[in-house]
Amino acid sequence: QVQLVESGGGLVQAGGSLRLSCAASGITESVSAIGWYRQAPGKLRELVATITRAGNTIYTDSVKGRFIITTDNAKNTVNLQRNSLKPEDTAVYYCPIGVNWGQGTQVTVSS
């Protein structure tokens, strides 16, 4: 059974940084890509960053230059370094694999 645990969220002031981590377990098949999603109150879920098995990264325009997605294969984790945070980055962040979703981690950026 696949389990995903997102962590690292919290309250931060605008301009600050936070590093999110997603620990995955129970994965039995190779994953071609992993992404971080976020959902702000009253908004649709949004894919913000993706990393492929080859290490290629893709970012949505609103986070380019501020967010960095990386993986640690030894620890089965996917990380999202988030810099220069803005109030509009406030959301619950998720890192699903396939149809499996964790509980997410809340990030609140104060102005």
Biopython code that builds the backbone (N, CA, C, O; Angstrom):
import numpy as np
from Bio.PDB.StructureBuilder import StructureBuilder

atoms = [
    (1, "GLN", "N", (0.840, -1.180, 0.000)),
    (1, "GLN", "CA", (0.000, 0.000, 0.000)),
    (1, "GLN", "C", (0.893, 1.254, 0.000)),
    (1, "GLN", "O", (1.786, 1.414, 0.832)),
    (2, "VAL", "N", (0.612, 2.118, -0.958)),
    (2, "VAL", "CA", (1.410, 3.337, -1.072)),
    (2, "VAL", "C", (1.003, 4.326, 0.018)),
    (2, "VAL", "O", (-0.182, 4.578, 0.235)),
    (3, "GLN", "N", (1.990, 4.871, 0.687)),
    (3, "GLN", "CA", (1.740, 5.908, 1.690)),
    (3, "GLN", "C", (2.598, 7.114, 1.370)),
    (3, "GLN", "O", (3.776, 6.999, 1.029)),
    (4, "LEU", "N", (1.977, 8.269, 1.490)),
    (4, "LEU", "CA", (2.666, 9.524, 1.220)),
    (4, "LEU", "C", (2.479, 10.441, 2.413)),
    (4, "LEU", "O", (1.362, 10.635, 2.893)),
    (5, "VAL", "N", (3.568, 10.995, 2.882)),
    (5, "VAL", "CA", (3.495, 11.895, 4.027)),
    (5, "VAL", "C", (4.217, 13.184, 3.672)),
    (5, "VAL", "O", (5.438, 13.210, 3.515)),
    (6, "GLU", "N", (3.437, 14.255, 3.548)),
    (6, "GLU", "CA", (4.018, 15.561, 3.270)),
    (6, "GLU", "C", (4.304, 16.270, 4.589)),
    (6, "GLU", "O", (3.546, 16.143, 5.551)),
    (7, "SER", "N", (5.398, 17.014, 4.625)),
    (7, "SER", "CA", (5.763, 17.735, 5.839)),
    (7, "SER", "C", (6.539, 19.000, 5.485)),
    (7, "SER", "O", (6.940, 19.203, 4.339)),
    (8, "GLY", "N", (6.739, 19.836, 6.485)),
    (8, "GLY", "CA", (7.543, 21.036, 6.293)),
    (8, "GLY", "C", (6.746, 22.316, 6.163)),
    (8, "GLY", "O", (7.316, 23.399, 6.030)),
    (9, "GLY", "N", (5.430, 22.197, 6.201)),
    (9, "GLY", "CA", (4.607, 23.393, 6.090)),
    (9, "GLY", "C", (4.638, 24.224, 7.357)),
    (9, "GLY", "O", (5.238, 23.835, 8.359)),
    (10, "GLY", "N", (3.985, 25.371, 7.299)),
    (10, "GLY", "CA", (3.941, 26.235, 8.473)),
    (10, "GLY", "C", (3.586, 27.645, 8.080)),
    (10, "GLY", "O", (3.121, 27.913, 6.972)),
    (11, "LEU", "N", (3.818, 28.536, 9.014)),
    (11, "LEU", "CA", (3.548, 29.952, 8.807)),
    (11, "LEU", "C", (4.862, 30.671, 8.568)),
    (11, "LEU", "O", (5.815, 30.505, 9.329)),
    (12, "VAL", "N", (4.912, 31.461, 7.523)),
    (12, "VAL", "CA", (6.136, 32.189, 7.178)),
    (12, "VAL", "C", (5.749, 33.561, 6.649)),
    (12, "VAL", "O", (4.677, 33.739, 6.070)),
    (13, "GLN", "N", (6.626, 34.516, 6.851)),
    (13, "GLN", "CA", (6.372, 35.851, 6.328)),
    (13, "GLN", "C", (6.728, 35.933, 4.849)),
    (13, "GLN", "O", (7.571, 35.179, 4.362)),
    (14, "ALA", "N", (6.099, 36.829, 4.158)),
    (14, "ALA", "CA", (6.405, 37.037, 2.744)),
    (14, "ALA", "C", (7.892, 37.314, 2.581)),
    (14, "ALA", "O", (8.493, 38.054, 3.360)),
    (15, "GLY", "N", (8.468, 36.708, 1.563)),
    (15, "GLY", "CA", (9.897, 36.830, 1.328)),
    (15, "GLY", "C", (10.709, 35.712, 1.952)),
    (15, "GLY", "O", (11.889, 35.547, 1.644)),
    (16, "GLY", "N", (10.087, 34.954, 2.818)),
    (16, "GLY", "CA", (10.784, 33.868, 3.502)),
    (16, "GLY", "C", (10.859, 32.608, 2.668)),
    (16, "GLY", "O", (10.457, 32.582, 1.505)),
    (17, "SER", "N", (11.391, 31.547, 3.298)),
    (17, "SER", "CA", (11.584, 30.281, 2.605)),
    (17, "SER", "C", (11.052, 29.137, 3.455)),
    (17, "SER", "O", (11.015, 29.213, 4.683)),
    (18, "LEU", "N", (10.644, 28.081, 2.772)),
    (18, "LEU", "CA", (10.245, 26.843, 3.435)),
    (18, "LEU", "C", (10.643, 25.682, 2.539)),
    (18, "LEU", "O", (10.614, 25.791, 1.314)),
    (19, "ARG", "N", (11.008, 24.593, 3.150)),
    (19, "ARG", "CA", (11.345, 23.385, 2.392)),
    (19, "ARG", "C", (10.336, 22.298, 2.748)),
    (19, "ARG", "O", (10.235, 21.870, 3.898)),
    (20, "LEU", "N", (9.609, 21.874, 1.754)),
    (20, "LEU", "CA", (8.636, 20.804, 1.945)),
    (20, "LEU", "C", (9.259, 19.471, 1.568)),
    (20, "LEU", "O", (10.092, 19.391, 0.665)),
    (21, "SER", "N", (8.845, 18.431, 2.270)),
    (21, "SER", "CA", (9.314, 17.081, 1.958)),
    (21, "SER", "C", (8.128, 16.145, 1.832)),
    (21, "SER", "O", (7.105, 16.316, 2.495)),
    (22, "CYS", "N", (8.282, 15.166, 0.979)),
    (22, "CYS", "CA", (7.253, 14.152, 0.791)),
    (22, "CYS", "C", (7.928, 12.795, 0.873)),
    (22, "CYS", "O", (8.750, 12.442, 0.027)),
    (23, "ALA", "N", (7.573, 12.043, 1.898)),
    (23, "ALA", "CA", (8.141, 10.711, 2.088)),
    (23, "ALA", "C", (7.177, 9.678, 1.527)),
    (23, "ALA", "O", (5.997, 9.652, 1.878)),
    (24, "ALA", "N", (7.694, 8.834, 0.658)),
    (24, "ALA", "CA", (6.864, 7.818, 0.011)),
    (24, "ALA", "C", (7.297, 6.422, 0.439)),
    (24, "ALA", "O", (8.488, 6.145, 0.586)),
    (25, "SER", "N", (6.332, 5.561, 0.635)),
    (25, "SER", "CA", (6.630, 4.168, 0.969)),
    (25, "SER", "C", (5.613, 3.268, 0.289)),
    (25, "SER", "O", (4.518, 3.704, -0.067)),
    (26, "GLY", "N", (5.985, 2.018, 0.116)),
    (26, "GLY", "CA", (5.077, 1.047, -0.476)),
    (26, "GLY", "C", (4.970, 1.130, -1.985)),
    (26, "GLY", "O", (4.045, 0.578, -2.581)),
    (27, "ILE", "N", (5.923, 1.825, -2.607)),
    (27, "ILE", "CA", (5.869, 1.942, -4.067)),
    (27, "ILE", "C", (6.528, 0.721, -4.682)),
    (27, "ILE", "O", (7.689, 0.420, -4.403)),
    (28, "THR", "N", (5.783, 0.024, -5.518)),
    (28, "THR", "CA", (6.311, -1.205, -6.111)),
    (28, "THR", "C", (6.592, -1.075, -7.598)),
    (28, "THR", "O", (7.202, -1.964, -8.192)),
    (29, "GLU", "N", (6.162, 0.004, -8.199)),
    (29, "GLU", "CA", (6.402, 0.206, -9.625)),
    (29, "GLU", "C", (7.218, 1.472, -9.833)),
    (29, "GLU", "O", (7.177, 2.402, -9.028)),
    (30, "SER", "N", (7.948, 1.483, -10.919)),
    (30, "SER", "CA", (8.760, 2.648, -11.232)),
    (30, "SER", "C", (7.852, 3.839, -11.552)),
    (30, "SER", "O", (6.824, 3.689, -12.213)),
    (31, "VAL", "N", (8.240, 4.998, -11.084)),
    (31, "VAL", "CA", (7.468, 6.211, -11.308)),
    (31, "VAL", "C", (8.197, 7.076, -12.320)),
    (31, "VAL", "O", (9.383, 7.364, -12.159)),
    (32, "SER", "N", (7.488, 7.492, -13.367)),
    (32, "SER", "CA", (8.145, 8.263, -14.420)),
    (32, "SER", "C", (8.319, 9.728, -14.043)),
    (32, "SER", "O", (9.249, 10.386, -14.510)),
    (33, "ALA", "N", (7.435, 10.234, -13.208)),
    (33, "ALA", "CA", (7.525, 11.630, -12.792)),
    (33, "ALA", "C", (6.724, 11.833, -11.520)),
    (33, "ALA", "O", (5.755, 11.120, -11.257)),
    (34, "ILE", "N", (7.138, 12.806, -10.743)),
    (34, "ILE", "CA", (6.440, 13.158, -9.500)),
    (34, "ILE", "C", (6.259, 14.657, -9.477)),
    (34, "ILE", "O", (7.147, 15.411, -9.875)),
    (35, "GLY", "N", (5.104, 15.079, -9.009)),
    (35, "GLY", "CA", (4.835, 16.507, -8.964)),
    (35, "GLY", "C", (4.331, 16.974, -7.616)),
    (35, "GLY", "O", (3.781, 16.196, -6.837)),
    (36, "TRP", "N", (4.522, 18.228, -7.358)),
    (36, "TRP", "CA", (3.928, 18.888, -6.195)),
    (36, "TRP", "C", (2.728, 19.706, -6.686)),
    (36, "TRP", "O", (2.826, 20.479, -7.639)),
    (37, "TYR", "N", (1.609, 19.513, -6.013)),
    (37, "TYR", "CA", (0.395, 20.253, -6.302)),
    (37, "TYR", "C", (0.091, 21.155, -5.101)),
    (37, "TYR", "O", (0.609, 20.958, -4.002)),
    (38, "ARG", "N", (-0.746, 22.127, -5.344)),
    (38, "ARG", "CA", (-1.234, 22.927, -4.233)),
    (38, "ARG", "C", (-2.683, 23.310, -4.489)),
    (38, "ARG", "O", (-3.139, 23.407, -5.629)),
    (39, "GLN", "N", (-3.385, 23.524, -3.389)),
    (39, "GLN", "CA", (-4.769, 23.966, -3.485)),
    (39, "GLN", "C", (-5.011, 25.051, -2.453)),
    (39, "GLN", "O", (-4.908, 24.827, -1.247)),
    (40, "ALA", "N", (-5.333, 26.221, -2.953)),
    (40, "ALA", "CA", (-5.646, 27.352, -2.092)),
    (40, "ALA", "C", (-7.150, 27.371, -1.832)),
    (40, "ALA", "O", (-7.913, 26.823, -2.627)),
    (41, "PRO", "N", (-7.586, 27.980, -0.752)),
    (41, "PRO", "CA", (-9.014, 28.033, -0.446)),
    (41, "PRO", "C", (-9.816, 28.636, -1.590)),
    (41, "PRO", "O", (-9.506, 29.722, -2.081)),
    (42, "GLY", "N", (-10.849, 27.918, -2.004)),
    (42, "GLY", "CA", (-11.716, 28.421, -3.053)),
    (42, "GLY", "C", (-11.158, 28.335, -4.461)),
    (42, "GLY", "O", (-11.762, 28.838, -5.408)),
    (43, "LYS", "N", (-10.000, 27.694, -4.597)),
    (43, "LYS", "CA", (-9.381, 27.589, -5.927)),
    (43, "LYS", "C", (-9.202, 26.132, -6.327)),
    (43, "LYS", "O", (-9.247, 25.228, -5.493)),
    (44, "LEU", "N", (-8.999, 25.928, -7.619)),
    (44, "LEU", "CA", (-8.743, 24.586, -8.130)),
    (44, "LEU", "C", (-7.344, 24.131, -7.751)),
    (44, "LEU", "O", (-6.446, 24.943, -7.530)),
    (45, "ARG", "N", (-7.179, 22.836, -7.681)),
    (45, "ARG", "CA", (-5.856, 22.284, -7.419)),
    (45, "ARG", "C", (-4.937, 22.606, -8.599)),
    (45, "ARG", "O", (-5.349, 22.551, -9.758)),
    (46, "GLU", "N", (-3.702, 22.936, -8.285)),
    (46, "GLU", "CA", (-2.753, 23.399, -9.309)),
    (46, "GLU", "C", (-1.449, 22.612, -9.212)),
    (46, "GLU", "O", (-0.917, 22.406, -8.121)),
    (47, "LEU", "N", (-0.943, 22.178, -10.358)),
    (47, "LEU", "CA", (0.350, 21.520, -10.405)),
    (47, "LEU", "C", (1.421, 22.602, -10.467)),
    (47, "LEU", "O", (1.420, 23.413, -11.393)),
    (48, "VAL", "N", (2.330, 22.631, -9.507)),
    (48, "VAL", "CA", (3.316, 23.709, -9.473)),
    (48, "VAL", "C", (4.711, 23.260, -9.894)),
    (48, "VAL", "O", (5.477, 24.071, -10.414)),
    (49, "ALA", "N", (5.056, 22.016, -9.689)),
    (49, "ALA", "CA", (6.402, 21.559, -10.042)),
    (49, "ALA", "C", (6.386, 20.061, -10.304)),
    (49, "ALA", "O", (5.674, 19.310, -9.639)),
    (50, "THR", "N", (7.179, 19.637, -11.281)),
    (50, "THR", "CA", (7.300, 18.229, -11.643)),
    (50, "THR", "C", (8.762, 17.894, -11.860)),
    (50, "THR", "O", (9.529, 18.699, -12.388)),
    (51, "ILE", "N", (9.136, 16.689, -11.442)),
    (51, "ILE", "CA", (10.477, 16.186, -11.736)),
    (51, "ILE", "C", (10.334, 14.795, -12.334)),
    (51, "ILE", "O", (9.603, 13.953, -11.812)),
    (52, "THR", "N", (11.039, 14.565, -13.435)),
    (52, "THR", "CA", (10.960, 13.269, -14.100)),
    (52, "THR", "C", (12.031, 12.329, -13.563)),
    (52, "THR", "O", (12.918, 12.731, -12.811)),
    (53, "ARG", "N", (11.926, 11.079, -13.966)),
    (53, "ARG", "CA", (12.915, 10.088, -13.544)),
    (53, "ARG", "C", (14.311, 10.492, -14.006)),
    (53, "ARG", "O", (15.302, 10.201, -13.336)),
    (54, "ALA", "N", (14.383, 11.156, -15.143)),
    (54, "ALA", "CA", (15.673, 11.590, -15.696)),
    (54, "ALA", "C", (16.197, 12.844, -15.011)),
    (54, "ALA", "O", (17.320, 13.275, -15.271)),
    (55, "GLY", "N", (15.384, 13.429, -14.136)),
    (55, "GLY", "CA", (15.843, 14.615, -13.420)),
    (55, "GLY", "C", (15.428, 15.933, -14.064)),
    (55, "GLY", "O", (15.828, 17.003, -13.607)),
    (56, "ASN", "N", (14.632, 15.857, -15.119)),
    (56, "ASN", "CA", (14.157, 17.087, -15.744)),
    (56, "ASN", "C", (13.056, 17.700, -14.879)),
    (56, "ASN", "O", (12.252, 16.987, -14.279)),
    (57, "THR", "N", (13.033, 19.014, -14.827)),
    (57, "THR", "CA", (12.057, 19.707, -13.972)),
    (57, "THR", "C", (11.194, 20.661, -14.793)),
    (57, "THR", "O", (11.641, 21.253, -15.775)),
    (58, "ILE", "N", (9.972, 20.784, -14.366)),
    (58, "ILE", "CA", (9.018, 21.687, -15.015)),
    (58, "ILE", "C", (8.301, 22.451, -13.912)),
    (58, "ILE", "O", (7.917, 21.873, -12.895)),
    (59, "TYR", "N", (8.121, 23.754, -14.117)),
    (59, "TYR", "CA", (7.469, 24.596, -13.120)),
    (59, "TYR", "C", (6.365, 25.428, -13.772)),
    (59, "TYR", "O", (6.468, 25.836, -14.929)),
    (60, "THR", "N", (5.327, 25.663, -13.012)),
    (60, "THR", "CA", (4.321, 26.582, -13.499)),
    (60, "THR", "C", (4.895, 27.992, -13.439)),
    (60, "THR", "O", (5.772, 28.271, -12.620)),
    (61, "ASP", "N", (4.413, 28.874, -14.292)),
    (61, "ASP", "CA", (5.020, 30.198, -14.430)),
    (61, "ASP", "C", (5.088, 30.972, -13.118)),
    (61, "ASP", "O", (6.054, 31.695, -12.873)),
    (62, "SER", "N", (4.088, 30.828, -12.291)),
    (62, "SER", "CA", (4.021, 31.637, -11.077)),
    (62, "SER", "C", (5.100, 31.294, -10.049)),
    (62, "SER", "O", (5.334, 32.068, -9.121)),
    (63, "VAL", "N", (5.756, 30.146, -10.202)),
    (63, "VAL", "CA", (6.781, 29.766, -9.221)),
    (63, "VAL", "C", (8.170, 29.638, -9.829)),
    (63, "VAL", "O", (9.132, 29.353, -9.116)),
    (64, "LYS", "N", (8.287, 29.842, -11.126)),
    (64, "LYS", "CA", (9.598, 29.735, -11.779)),
    (64, "LYS", "C", (10.585, 30.702, -11.150)),
    (64, "LYS", "O", (10.276, 31.871, -10.917)),
    (65, "GLY", "N", (11.769, 30.195, -10.882)),
    (65, "GLY", "CA", (12.806, 31.019, -10.276)),
    (65, "GLY", "C", (12.719, 31.106, -8.765)),
    (65, "GLY", "O", (13.624, 31.634, -8.120)),
    (66, "ARG", "N", (11.633, 30.589, -8.192)),
    (66, "ARG", "CA", (11.471, 30.645, -6.732)),
    (66, "ARG", "C", (11.405, 29.256, -6.098)),
    (66, "ARG", "O", (11.863, 29.071, -4.971)),
    (67, "PHE", "N", (10.848, 28.293, -6.802)),
    (67, "PHE", "CA", (10.698, 26.943, -6.273)),
    (67, "PHE", "C", (11.692, 26.012, -6.958)),
    (67, "PHE", "O", (12.003, 26.176, -8.137)),
    (68, "ILE", "N", (12.184, 25.038, -6.206)),
    (68, "ILE", "CA", (13.093, 24.031, -6.743)),
    (68, "ILE", "C", (12.641, 22.662, -6.252)),
    (68, "ILE", "O", (12.531, 22.426, -5.049)),
    (69, "ILE", "N", (12.381, 21.765, -7.198)),
    (69, "ILE", "CA", (11.961, 20.407, -6.838)),
    (69, "ILE", "C", (13.147, 19.458, -7.005)),
    (69, "ILE", "O", (13.853, 19.503, -8.013)),
    (70, "THR", "N", (13.354, 18.609, -6.016)),
    (70, "THR", "CA", (14.447, 17.643, -6.054)),
    (70, "THR", "C", (13.969, 16.317, -5.473)),
    (70, "THR", "O", (12.940, 16.253, -4.800)),
    (71, "THR", "N", (14.722, 15.274, -5.738)),
    (71, "THR", "CA", (14.416, 13.977, -5.151)),
    (71, "THR", "C", (15.628, 13.438, -4.416)),
    (71, "THR", "O", (16.769, 13.744, -4.761)),
    (72, "ASP", "N", (15.367, 12.640, -3.411)),
    (72, "ASP", "CA", (16.419, 11.927, -2.699)),
    (72, "ASP", "C", (16.040, 10.459, -2.789)),
    (72, "ASP", "O", (15.255, 9.961, -1.981)),
    (73, "ASN", "N", (16.596, 9.774, -3.768)),
    (73, "ASN", "CA", (16.200, 8.394, -4.020)),
    (73, "ASN", "C", (16.553, 7.469, -2.864)),
    (73, "ASN", "O", (15.850, 6.491, -2.608)),
    (74, "ALA", "N", (17.623, 7.774, -2.180)),
    (74, "ALA", "CA", (18.024, 6.931, -1.049)),
    (74, "ALA", "C", (16.993, 6.975, 0.068)),
    (74, "ALA", "O", (16.809, 5.995, 0.791)),
    (75, "LYS", "N", (16.319, 8.116, 0.208)),
    (75, "LYS", "CA", (15.332, 8.284, 1.271)),
    (75, "LYS", "C", (13.904, 8.205, 0.747)),
    (75, "LYS", "O", (12.952, 8.330, 1.517)),
    (76, "ASN", "N", (13.751, 7.998, -0.555)),
    (76, "ASN", "CA", (12.413, 7.977, -1.162)),
    (76, "ASN", "C", (11.620, 9.229, -0.820)),
    (76, "ASN", "O", (10.457, 9.161, -0.421)),
    (77, "THR", "N", (12.266, 10.357, -0.982)),
    (77, "THR", "CA", (11.578, 11.619, -0.707)),
    (77, "THR", "C", (11.639, 12.546, -1.918)),
    (77, "THR", "O", (12.555, 12.479, -2.738)),
    (78, "VAL", "N", (10.653, 13.393, -1.999)),
    (78, "VAL", "CA", (10.605, 14.449, -3.001)),
    (78, "VAL", "C", (10.514, 15.762, -2.230)),
    (78, "VAL", "O", (9.643, 15.929, -1.377)),
    (79, "ASN", "N", (11.406, 16.681, -2.532)),
    (79, "ASN", "CA", (11.461, 17.922, -1.784)),
    (79, "ASN", "C", (11.081, 19.099, -2.666)),
    (79, "ASN", "O", (11.241, 19.063, -3.886)),
    (80, "LEU", "N", (10.580, 20.125, -2.031)),
    (80, "LEU", "CA", (10.245, 21.360, -2.741)),
    (80, "LEU", "C", (10.770, 22.528, -1.930)),
    (80, "LEU", "O", (10.195, 22.906, -0.910)),
    (81, "GLN", "N", (11.873, 23.092, -2.400)),
    (81, "GLN", "CA", (12.432, 24.276, -1.760)),
    (81, "GLN", "C", (11.699, 25.487, -2.305)),
    (81, "GLN", "O", (11.638, 25.692, -3.517)),
    (82, "ARG", "N", (11.144, 26.288, -1.408)),
    (82, "ARG", "CA", (10.332, 27.410, -1.828)),
    (82, "ARG", "C", (10.927, 28.685, -1.258)),
    (82, "ARG", "O", (10.987, 28.862, -0.041)),
    (83, "ASN", "N", (11.364, 29.566, -2.134)),
    (83, "ASN", "CA", (12.001, 30.818, -1.731)),
    (83, "ASN", "C", (11.150, 32.004, -2.167)),
    (83, "ASN", "O", (10.242, 31.879, -2.988)),
    (84, "SER", "N", (11.469, 33.148, -1.595)),
    (84, "SER", "CA", (10.763, 34.397, -1.949)),
    (84, "SER", "C", (9.258, 34.193, -1.919)),
    (84, "SER", "O", (8.549, 34.554, -2.858)),
    (85, "LEU", "N", (8.789, 33.619, -0.842)),
    (85, "LEU", "CA", (7.377, 33.270, -0.750)),
    (85, "LEU", "C", (6.477, 34.503, -0.767)),
    (85, "LEU", "O", (6.825, 35.568, -0.258)),
    (86, "LYS", "N", (5.312, 34.311, -1.369)),
    (86, "LYS", "CA", (4.316, 35.374, -1.495)),
    (86, "LYS", "C", (3.017, 34.925, -0.828)),
    (86, "LYS", "O", (2.785, 33.725, -0.687)),
    (87, "PRO", "N", (2.182, 35.853, -0.424)),
    (87, "PRO", "CA", (0.897, 35.458, 0.173)),
    (87, "PRO", "C", (0.084, 34.543, -0.738)),
    (87, "PRO", "O", (-0.647, 33.677, -0.258)),
    (88, "GLU", "N", (0.209, 34.731, -2.045)),
    (88, "GLU", "CA", (-0.540, 33.874, -2.976)),
    (88, "GLU", "C", (-0.007, 32.445, -3.038)),
    (88, "GLU", "O", (-0.604, 31.592, -3.696)),
    (89, "ASP", "N", (1.098, 32.176, -2.369)),
    (89, "ASP", "CA", (1.598, 30.798, -2.267)),
    (89, "ASP", "C", (0.906, 30.030, -1.138)),
    (89, "ASP", "O", (1.133, 28.834, -0.959)),
    (90, "THR", "N", (0.072, 30.724, -0.393)),
    (90, "THR", "CA", (-0.667, 30.069, 0.687)),
    (90, "THR", "C", (-1.584, 28.996, 0.123)),
    (90, "THR", "O", (-2.421, 29.269, -0.738)),
    (91, "ALA", "N", (-1.421, 27.780, 0.614)),
    (91, "ALA", "CA", (-2.209, 26.648, 0.101)),
    (91, "ALA", "C", (-1.841, 25.400, 0.884)),
    (91, "ALA", "O", (-0.913, 25.400, 1.693)),
    (92, "VAL", "N", (-2.583, 24.344, 0.625)),
    (92, "VAL", "CA", (-2.178, 23.018, 1.089)),
    (92, "VAL", "C", (-1.406, 22.380, -0.060)),
    (92, "VAL", "O", (-1.866, 22.378, -1.202)),
    (93, "TYR", "N", (-0.239, 21.842, 0.249)),
    (93, "TYR", "CA", (0.641, 21.268, -0.757)),
    (93, "TYR", "C", (0.629, 19.745, -0.666)),
    (93, "TYR", "O", (0.683, 19.167, 0.420)),
    (94, "TYR", "N", (0.556, 19.109, -1.844)),
    (94, "TYR", "CA", (0.490, 17.654, -1.945)),
    (94, "TYR", "C", (1.520, 17.135, -2.938)),
    (94, "TYR", "O", (1.959, 17.851, -3.838)),
    (95, "CYS", "N", (1.899, 15.861, -2.753)),
    (95, "CYS", "CA", (2.782, 15.215, -3.736)),
    (95, "CYS", "C", (2.215, 13.843, -4.073)),
    (95, "CYS", "O", (2.725, 12.845, -3.563)),
    (96, "PRO", "N", (1.217, 13.750, -4.880)),
    (96, "PRO", "CA", (0.600, 12.465, -5.193)),
    (96, "PRO", "C", (1.485, 11.600, -6.075)),
    (96, "PRO", "O", (2.310, 12.099, -6.841)),
    (97, "ILE", "N", (1.295, 10.301, -5.952)),
    (97, "ILE", "CA", (1.942, 9.353, -6.856)),
    (97, "ILE", "C", (0.837, 8.461, -7.391)),
    (97, "ILE", "O", (0.185, 7.729, -6.647)),
    (98, "GLY", "N", (0.643, 8.540, -8.700)),
    (98, "GLY", "CA", (-0.464, 7.806, -9.304)),
    (98, "GLY", "C", (-1.777, 8.329, -8.762)),
    (98, "GLY", "O", (-2.038, 9.531, -8.811)),
    (99, "VAL", "N", (-2.602, 7.442, -8.250)),
    (99, "VAL", "CA", (-3.894, 7.834, -7.693)),
    (99, "VAL", "C", (-3.820, 8.025, -6.187)),
    (99, "VAL", "O", (-4.836, 8.257, -5.531)),
    (100, "ASN", "N", (-2.632, 7.927, -5.651)),
    (100, "ASN", "CA", (-2.456, 8.023, -4.199)),
    (100, "ASN", "C", (-2.116, 9.443, -3.771)),
    (100, "ASN", "O", (-1.206, 10.072, -4.310)),
    (101, "TRP", "N", (-2.858, 9.927, -2.803)),
    (101, "TRP", "CA", (-2.652, 11.275, -2.275)),
    (101, "TRP", "C", (-2.463, 11.201, -0.764)),
    (101, "TRP", "O", (-3.098, 10.400, -0.078)),
    (102, "GLY", "N", (-1.570, 12.060, -0.260)),
    (102, "GLY", "CA", (-1.391, 12.172, 1.177)),
    (102, "GLY", "C", (-2.341, 13.205, 1.742)),
    (102, "GLY", "O", (-3.259, 13.665, 1.063)),
    (103, "GLN", "N", (-2.110, 13.565, 2.994)),
    (103, "GLN", "CA", (-2.957, 14.548, 3.668)),
    (103, "GLN", "C", (-2.579, 15.980, 3.307)),
    (103, "GLN", "O", (-3.350, 16.915, 3.525)),
    (104, "GLY", "N", (-1.389, 16.134, 2.756)),
    (104, "GLY", "CA", (-0.941, 17.475, 2.407)),
    (104, "GLY", "C", (-0.325, 18.197, 3.595)),
    (104, "GLY", "O", (-0.442, 17.754, 4.738)),
    (105, "THR", "N", (0.323, 19.300, 3.313)),
    (105, "THR", "CA", (0.910, 20.120, 4.369)),
    (105, "THR", "C", (0.534, 21.579, 4.109)),
    (105, "THR", "O", (0.701, 22.092, 3.003)),
    (106, "GLN", "N", (0.032, 22.221, 5.136)),
    (106, "GLN", "CA", (-0.469, 23.592, 5.008)),
    (106, "GLN", "C", (0.679, 24.591, 5.058)),
    (106, "GLN", "O", (1.539, 24.541, 5.937)),
    (107, "VAL", "N", (0.666, 25.487, 4.099)),
    (107, "VAL", "CA", (1.632, 26.589, 4.092)),
    (107, "VAL", "C", (0.853, 27.897, 4.094)),
    (107, "VAL", "O", (-0.030, 28.104, 3.261)),
    (108, "THR", "N", (1.180, 28.769, 5.023)),
    (108, "THR", "CA", (0.536, 30.068, 5.106)),
    (108, "THR", "C", (1.606, 31.147, 5.053)),
    (108, "THR", "O", (2.528, 31.166, 5.869)),
    (109, "VAL", "N", (1.474, 32.036, 4.092)),
    (109, "VAL", "CA", (2.432, 33.123, 3.923)),
    (109, "VAL", "C", (1.743, 34.426, 4.300)),
    (109, "VAL", "O", (0.761, 34.825, 3.673)),
    (110, "SER", "N", (2.258, 35.077, 5.313)),
    (110, "SER", "CA", (1.661, 36.333, 5.763)),
    (110, "SER", "C", (2.324, 37.525, 5.084)),
    (110, "SER", "O", (3.517, 37.506, 4.782)),
    (111, "SER", "N", (1.538, 38.541, 4.857)),
    (111, "SER", "CA", (2.069, 39.723, 4.160)),
    (111, "SER", "C", (2.667, 40.720, 5.142)),
    (111, "SER", "O", (3.160, 41.771, 4.731)),
]
sb = StructureBuilder()
sb.init_structure("model")
sb.init_model(0)
sb.init_chain("A")
sb.init_seg("    ")
for serial, (resi, resn, name, xyz) in enumerate(atoms, 1):
    if name == "N":
        sb.init_residue(resn, " ", resi, " ")
    sb.init_atom(name, np.array(xyz, "f"), 0.0, 1.0, " ", f" {name:<3s}", serial, name[0])
structure = sb.get_structure()
